[in-house]
């Protein structure tokens, strides 16, 4: 075994990657899987399908605004005080607690469900600021593509395995001593919180965060962090490539995240059965595991930028195809296409950005990265919800309105791809 291969077996890399295994359970079972379905059938029972879609989109937008506002400053504080792991643990605890609390929300209480879901998304998303930034601690620059892809690949596998168990619980509740599928969905939220907790431990144990360059307390940390935040903004403005990449990322990753969060709700609006949609989501997870690793290898071979542009073009085709589908078989084809590119685009974006920023200020810069991510998540769901509602007001059917809503996401991929073409591919 070569020295280069042994590098990928280190405890810090494994511990770091396992956090993706841990919190991807929230992405699959809660965010993309059962929450949209349960929200529509249980917590928003009796509401118009387009109205419930808009509620879900607005909930994602609210959480995105909170994360976008907080991420850059908290990232600067984490860098200055050397508390990336502590901040990660705190936000993970928020997400875990809010997810577990969904278990006790009664039927019809959509406002409480939306509030807890928003808190869980905030915990998940803000925690990822510090998780993403720690990649500069565990991975050398020349292996960022592969290590970043490894994290996403492990996340797809871990999230998919728990989701498969949760689907089994819902389809065969009696096997687990549960009364019905609704009770099984509620218990699945608890399994996510337990899974997320257990597999967060390796990162906290094995990833050693460098000591802060200057140890300060209280107001000094805040003042210095605000000053450093201003320096970062000025640095981004002085480097056109970095600023253009962030703008491109803001657009195209919004399209990716919007599809993740709204795909099942879209399928429900077209009249597809929940079981068929769940099966499609499982397909995405298990295809995404090897596909993310392949994307990492492609990025190392042909360049991260070229691989990213290929993934964005594939997403444009996905949106166009998605607006035309009429059968569950076509939805499965859509799931196959998403699984092939979803993890790769996310992983290579993180690796591309990590090469552009100074490692000692990684949390601060990844705060901006995630700020744009979350501001884009504000735009995408709002775009889908607003276009669908506007189309419905003009007398279009529910299905037609939903198709136009999902088609509107194409704007984000076109804009992001055109901007990314202007950025140089930085290689170490």
BAFILO-692476 format. One record per residue (C-alpha): residue number from 1; residue in three letters; chain; x, y, z. Coordinates in steps of 0.05 Angstrom, whole numbers. Example, Ala and Ser with C-alpha at 12.3 -4.5 7.8 and 13.67 -1.06 7.14 Angstrom:
BEGIN
PT   k   r c     px     py     pz
PT   1 ALA A    246    -90    156
PT   2 SER A    273    -21    143
end
This chain:
BEGIN
PT   k   r c     px     py     pz
PT   1 UNK A      0      0      0
PT   2 UNK A     29     67    -19
PT   3 UNK A     39    125     29
PT   4 UNK A    -13    165     -9
PT   5 UNK A    -66    111      1
PT   6 UNK A    -49    105     75
PT   7 UNK A    -64    179     83
PT   8 UNK A   -138    164     71
PT   9 UNK A   -139    115    130
PT  10 UNK A   -120    166    183
PT  11 UNK A   -167    175    242
PT  12 UNK A   -178    250    229
PT  13 UNK A   -202    236    157
PT  14 UNK A   -247    178    179
PT  15 UNK A   -274    218    238
PT  16 UNK A   -288    278    194
PT  17 UNK A   -322    237    140
PT  18 UNK A   -366    201    192
PT  19 UNK A   -399    267    211
PT  20 UNK A   -428    268    141
PT  21 UNK A   -452    196    154
PT  22 UNK A   -483    224    219
PT  23 UNK A   -521    286    196
PT  24 UNK A   -540    259    127
PT  25 UNK A   -594    220    163
PT  26 UNK A   -628    287    175
PT  27 UNK A   -623    305    101
PT  28 UNK A   -653    239     78
PT  29 UNK A   -704    217    130
PT  30 UNK A   -727    286    152
PT  31 UNK A   -712    340    101
PT  32 UNK A   -720    302     36
PT  33 UNK A   -761    243     59
PT  34 UNK A   -814    240    113
PT  35 UNK A   -822    313    135
PT  36 UNK A   -851    338     68
PT  37 UNK A   -898    279     64
PT  38 UNK A   -919    280    138
PT  39 UNK A   -924    355    136
PT  40 UNK A   -974    352     79
PT  41 UNK A  -1014    292    103
PT  42 UNK A  -1011    299    179
PT  43 UNK A   -992    369    203
PT  44 UNK A  -1026    406    144
PT  45 UNK A  -1083    356    134
PT  46 UNK A  -1140    386     95
PT  47 UNK A  -1099    444     67
PT  48 UNK A  -1093    457     -8
PT  49 UNK A  -1032    421    -37
PT  50 UNK A  -1003    485    -66
PT  51 UNK A  -1013    522      0
PT  52 UNK A   -976    468     39
PT  53 UNK A   -920    470    -13
PT  54 UNK A   -915    545     -2
PT  55 UNK A   -913    535     74
PT  56 UNK A   -856    486     67
PT  57 UNK A   -818    532     20
PT  58 UNK A   -827    591     67
PT  59 UNK A   -802    549    126
PT  60 UNK A   -739    531     88
PT  61 UNK A   -731    604     69
PT  62 UNK A   -738    627    141
PT  63 UNK A   -685    578    165
PT  64 UNK A   -640    599    107
PT  65 UNK A   -644    673    126
PT  66 UNK A   -624    658    199
PT  67 UNK A   -564    616    177
PT  68 UNK A   -543    666    124
PT  69 UNK A   -543    723    175
PT  70 UNK A   -506    685    229
PT  71 UNK A   -456    643    191
PT  72 UNK A   -401    693    171
PT  73 UNK A   -395    726    240
PT  74 UNK A   -398    660    278
PT  75 UNK A   -346    632    230
PT  76 UNK A   -300    691    244
PT  77 UNK A   -309    681    319
PT  78 UNK A   -294    606    312
PT  79 UNK A   -229    620    275
PT  80 UNK A   -207    674    324
PT  81 UNK A   -224    635    387
PT  82 UNK A   -207    566    361
PT  83 UNK A   -276    537    375
PT  84 UNK A   -297    506    309
PT  85 UNK A   -310    438    341
PT  86 UNK A   -347    469    400
PT  87 UNK A   -392    509    353
PT  88 UNK A   -404    447    311
PT  89 UNK A   -424    408    373
PT  90 UNK A   -471    463    397
PT  91 UNK A   -508    469    330
PT  92 UNK A   -511    394    322
PT  93 UNK A   -543    390    391
PT  94 UNK A   -595    442    368
PT  95 UNK A   -611    402    306
PT  96 UNK A   -614    336    343
PT  97 UNK A   -660    363    397
PT  98 UNK A   -708    397    348
PT  99 UNK A   -711    334    305
PT 100 UNK A   -727    290    365
PT 101 UNK A   -781    339    387
PT 102 UNK A   -820    328    322
PT 103 UNK A   -840    262    354
PT 104 UNK A   -889    296    401
PT 105 UNK A   -922    346    353
PT 106 UNK A   -996    330    346
PT 107 UNK A  -1035    325    281
PT 108 UNK A  -1056    391    251
PT 109 UNK A  -1003    431    288
PT 110 UNK A   -967    455    226
PT 111 UNK A   -940    519    259
PT 112 UNK A   -904    480    314
PT 113 UNK A   -879    430    263
PT 114 UNK A   -852    486    219
PT 115 UNK A   -818    519    279
PT 116 UNK A   -783    455    301
PT 117 UNK A   -764    438    230
PT 118 UNK A   -734    508    220
PT 119 UNK A   -693    501    284
PT 120 UNK A   -668    432    261
PT 121 UNK A   -648    461    193
PT 122 UNK A   -611    518    228
PT 123 UNK A   -573    468    272
PT 124 UNK A   -557    424    212
PT 125 UNK A   -536    482    167
PT 126 UNK A   -496    524    217
PT 127 UNK A   -461    461    241
PT 128 UNK A   -439    447    170
PT 129 UNK A   -402    514    168
PT 130 UNK A   -352    486    218
PT 131 UNK A   -354    416    189
PT 132 UNK A   -337    442    120
PT 133 UNK A   -282    487    147
PT 134 UNK A   -248    429    182
PT 135 UNK A   -232    397    115
PT 136 UNK A   -171    443    111
PT 137 UNK A   -147    411    176
PT 138 UNK A   -153    338    154
PT 139 UNK A   -138    340     79
PT 140 UNK A    -77    364     40
PT 141 UNK A    -94    412    -17
PT 142 UNK A    -76    362    -72
PT 143 UNK A   -128    312    -45
PT 144 UNK A   -185    359    -29
PT 145 UNK A   -228    334    -87
PT 146 UNK A   -224    262    -63
PT 147 UNK A   -231    275     12
PT 148 UNK A   -290    322      1
PT 149 UNK A   -323    270    -45
PT 150 UNK A   -308    216      7
PT 151 UNK A   -348    255     59
PT 152 UNK A   -408    262     12
PT 153 UNK A   -403    189    -10
PT 154 UNK A   -402    165     62
PT 155 UNK A   -460    211     77
PT 156 UNK A   -502    182     20
PT 157 UNK A   -488    112     45
PT 158 UNK A   -502    126    118
PT 159 UNK A   -563    169    105
PT 160 UNK A   -589    117     56
PT 161 UNK A   -580     59    105
PT 162 UNK A   -619     92    161
PT 163 UNK A   -671    117    112
PT 164 UNK A   -680     46     86
PT 165 UNK A   -692     23    158
PT 166 UNK A   -741     80    168
PT 167 UNK A   -778     62    104
PT 168 UNK A   -783    -10    128
PT 169 UNK A   -812     16    194
PT 170 UNK A   -865     56    156
PT 171 UNK A   -883      1    108
PT 172 UNK A   -884    -54    161
PT 173 UNK A   -898    -20    227
PT 174 UNK A   -924    -84    260
PT 175 UNK A   -854   -115    251
PT 176 UNK A   -828    -62    299
PT 177 UNK A   -886    -65    348
PT 178 UNK A   -915      1    322
PT 179 UNK A   -989     16    314
PT 180 UNK A   -988     46    243
PT 181 UNK A   -946     83    192
PT 182 UNK A   -958    151    225
PT 183 UNK A   -928    126    289
PT 184 UNK A   -870     96    250
PT 185 UNK A   -855    164    218
PT 186 UNK A   -854    197    286
PT 187 UNK A   -806    143    312
PT 188 UNK A   -762    154    251
PT 189 UNK A   -749    225    274
PT 190 UNK A   -722    196    339
PT 191 UNK A   -677    147    303
PT 192 UNK A   -647    205    264
PT 193 UNK A   -630    243    328
PT 194 UNK A   -597    181    358
PT 195 UNK A   -558    166    294
PT 196 UNK A   -535    238    288
PT 197 UNK A   -511    238    360
PT 198 UNK A   -472    172    358
PT 199 UNK A   -435    184    293
PT 200 UNK A   -415    255    311
PT 201 UNK A   -369    228    366
PT 202 UNK A   -311    206    320
PT 203 UNK A   -301    276    293
PT 204 UNK A   -301    306    363
PT 205 UNK A   -250    254    386
PT 206 UNK A   -203    248    327
PT 207 UNK A   -201    315    291
PT 208 UNK A   -152    361    326
PT 209 UNK A   -168    434    315
PT 210 UNK A   -106    479    312
PT 211 UNK A    -99    526    371
PT 212 UNK A   -124    597    360
PT 213 UNK A    -68    644    339
PT 214 UNK A    -91    695    391
PT 215 UNK A   -128    676    453
PT 216 UNK A   -179    729    472
PT 217 UNK A   -243    729    512
PT 218 UNK A   -312    761    510
PT 219 UNK A   -315    829    477
PT 220 UNK A   -245    826    449
PT 221 UNK A   -261    764    409
PT 222 UNK A   -324    796    382
PT 223 UNK A   -289    862    364
PT 224 UNK A   -231    826    331
PT 225 UNK A   -278    779    294
PT 226 UNK A   -318    837    267
PT 227 UNK A   -253    869    244
PT 228 UNK A   -229    805    211
PT 229 UNK A   -297    797    178
PT 230 UNK A   -288    865    146
PT 231 UNK A   -219    844    121
PT 232 UNK A   -249    781     91
PT 233 UNK A   -302    821     53
PT 234 UNK A   -247    867     27
PT 235 UNK A   -205    806      7
PT 236 UNK A   -263    775    -31
PT 237 UNK A   -273    841    -68
PT 238 UNK A   -199    846    -86
PT 239 UNK A   -199    776   -116
PT 240 UNK A   -248    775   -174
PT 241 UNK A   -243    699   -182
PT 242 UNK A   -264    686   -111
PT 243 UNK A   -323    734   -114
PT 244 UNK A   -347    708   -181
PT 245 UNK A   -343    636   -156
PT 246 UNK A   -384    654    -94
PT 247 UNK A   -437    687   -138
PT 248 UNK A   -438    626   -185
PT 249 UNK A   -442    579   -126
PT 250 UNK A   -499    621    -96
PT 251 UNK A   -540    608   -159
PT 252 UNK A   -526    536   -178
PT 253 UNK A   -524    506   -108
PT 254 UNK A   -592    538    -96
PT 255 UNK A   -619    496   -153
PT 256 UNK A   -588    433   -122
PT 257 UNK A   -615    447    -52
PT 258 UNK A   -684    466    -78
PT 259 UNK A   -690    400   -115
PT 260 UNK A   -667    363    -52
PT 261 UNK A   -719    397     -8
PT 262 UNK A   -778    402    -57
PT 263 UNK A   -773    340   -101
PT 264 UNK A   -819    295    -59
PT 265 UNK A   -869    351    -49
PT 266 UNK A   -868    362   -125
PT 267 UNK A   -882    288   -137
PT 268 UNK A   -940    290    -88
PT 269 UNK A   -968    350   -124
PT 270 UNK A   -967    310   -190
PT 271 UNK A  -1007    255   -156
PT 272 UNK A   -952    203   -147
PT 273 UNK A   -958    155    -88
PT 274 UNK A   -915    166    -27
PT 275 UNK A   -885     96    -32
PT 276 UNK A   -861    108   -103
PT 277 UNK A   -829    174    -83
PT 278 UNK A   -794    142    -23
PT 279 UNK A   -767     87    -69
PT 280 UNK A   -740    141   -116
PT 281 UNK A   -706    177    -58
PT 282 UNK A   -673    112    -36
PT 283 UNK A   -648    103   -107
PT 284 UNK A   -615    172   -103
PT 285 UNK A   -579    154    -39
PT 286 UNK A   -549     89    -61
PT 287 UNK A   -530    114   -130
PT 288 UNK A   -501    177    -98
PT 289 UNK A   -451    136    -57
PT 290 UNK A   -407    110   -115
PT 291 UNK A   -425    170   -160
PT 292 UNK A   -395    220   -110
PT 293 UNK A   -330    181   -108
PT 294 UNK A   -328    177   -184
PT 295 UNK A   -339    252   -188
PT 296 UNK A   -280    263   -141
PT 297 UNK A   -235    221   -186
PT 298 UNK A   -261    258   -248
PT 299 UNK A   -246    325   -215
PT 300 UNK A   -174    303   -201
PT 301 UNK A   -165    279   -273
PT 302 UNK A   -197    333   -316
PT 303 UNK A   -201    391   -267
PT 304 UNK A   -253    410   -215
PT 305 UNK A   -283    466   -257
PT 306 UNK A   -296    422   -318
PT 307 UNK A   -327    368   -275
PT 308 UNK A   -371    419   -240
PT 309 UNK A   -395    449   -306
PT 310 UNK A   -414    380   -329
PT 311 UNK A   -454    368   -266
PT 312 UNK A   -490    435   -273
PT 313 UNK A   -508    420   -345
PT 314 UNK A   -536    353   -322
PT 315 UNK A   -579    389   -271
PT 316 UNK A   -606    434   -325
PT 317 UNK A   -629    372   -363
PT 318 UNK A   -658    345   -298
PT 319 UNK A   -701    406   -288
PT 320 UNK A   -726    406   -360
PT 321 UNK A   -742    331   -356
PT 322 UNK A   -774    339   -288
PT 323 UNK A   -823    391   -314
PT 324 UNK A   -848    341   -366
PT 325 UNK A   -854    275   -328
PT 326 UNK A   -921    242   -323
PT 327 UNK A   -909    172   -295
PT 328 UNK A   -873    141   -235
PT 329 UNK A   -825    106   -283
PT 330 UNK A   -804    175   -309
PT 331 UNK A   -796    198   -237
PT 332 UNK A   -748    140   -226
PT 333 UNK A   -707    161   -286
PT 334 UNK A   -705    231   -256
PT 335 UNK A   -681    201   -189
PT 336 UNK A   -626    163   -227
PT 337 UNK A   -602    227   -260
PT 338 UNK A   -601    265   -194
PT 339 UNK A   -564    209   -158
PT 340 UNK A   -509    211   -211
PT 341 UNK A   -492    285   -200
PT 342 UNK A   -519    310   -134
PT 343 UNK A   -462    290    -88
PT 344 UNK A   -409    305   -140
PT 345 UNK A   -431    377   -150
PT 346 UNK A   -434    389    -75
PT 347 UNK A   -367    356    -61
PT 348 UNK A   -327    389   -117
PT 349 UNK A   -356    457   -100
PT 350 UNK A   -330    450    -28
PT 351 UNK A   -262    426    -53
PT 352 UNK A   -257    482   -106
PT 353 UNK A   -272    535    -53
PT 354 UNK A   -224    504     -1
PT 355 UNK A   -167    515    -50
PT 356 UNK A   -184    589    -56
PT 357 UNK A   -184    607     18
PT 358 UNK A   -130    611     72
PT 359 UNK A   -133    550    118
PT 360 UNK A   -123    591    182
PT 361 UNK A   -187    630    167
PT 362 UNK A   -226    571    138
PT 363 UNK A   -287    576    184
PT 364 UNK A   -294    650    169
PT 365 UNK A   -291    640     94
PT 366 UNK A   -336    579     97
PT 367 UNK A   -384    623    136
PT 368 UNK A   -390    665     73
PT 369 UNK A   -395    602     32
PT 370 UNK A   -452    576     73
PT 371 UNK A   -483    645     78
PT 372 UNK A   -491    646      3
PT 373 UNK A   -515    575      5
PT 374 UNK A   -570    593     53
PT 375 UNK A   -588    658     18
PT 376 UNK A   -595    617    -45
PT 377 UNK A   -640    568     -7
PT 378 UNK A   -683    628      9
PT 379 UNK A   -688    645    -66
PT 380 UNK A   -702    575    -93
PT 381 UNK A   -760    552    -50
PT 382 UNK A   -791    621    -54
PT 383 UNK A   -784    619   -130
PT 384 UNK A   -817    551   -134
PT 385 UNK A   -872    569    -86
PT 386 UNK A   -885    638   -116
PT 387 UNK A   -887    613   -188
PT 388 UNK A   -933    556   -169
PT 389 UNK A   -981    602   -130
PT 390 UNK A   -981    655   -186
PT 391 UNK A   -994    602   -239
PT 392 UNK A  -1052    574   -197
PT 393 UNK A  -1081    644   -191
PT 394 UNK A  -1085    647   -268
PT 395 UNK A  -1128    585   -268
PT 396 UNK A  -1077    531   -283
PT 397 UNK A  -1086    463   -253
PT 398 UNK A  -1047    441   -191
PT 399 UNK A  -1002    396   -233
PT 400 UNK A   -988    450   -285
PT 401 UNK A   -973    502   -232
PT 402 UNK A   -924    454   -198
PT 403 UNK A   -890    439   -264
PT 404 UNK A   -878    513   -277
PT 405 UNK A   -852    521   -206
PT 406 UNK A   -799    467   -215
PT 407 UNK A   -781    492   -285
PT 408 UNK A   -765    560   -256
PT 409 UNK A   -704    529   -222
PT 410 UNK A   -670    525   -290
PT 411 UNK A   -654    599   -285
PT 412 UNK A   -608    585   -227
PT 413 UNK A   -568    532   -263
PT 414 UNK A   -560    573   -326
PT 415 UNK A   -536    635   -287
PT 416 UNK A   -490    595   -242
PT 417 UNK A   -458    557   -299
PT 418 UNK A   -445    619   -341
PT 419 UNK A   -410    653   -281
PT 420 UNK A   -369    592   -263
PT 421 UNK A   -340    591   -334
PT 422 UNK A   -305    657   -317
PT 423 UNK A   -268    628   -256
PT 424 UNK A   -198    598   -264
PT 425 UNK A   -190    526   -240
PT 426 UNK A   -139    531   -183
PT 427 UNK A    -96    469   -176
PT 428 UNK A    -44    457   -122
end
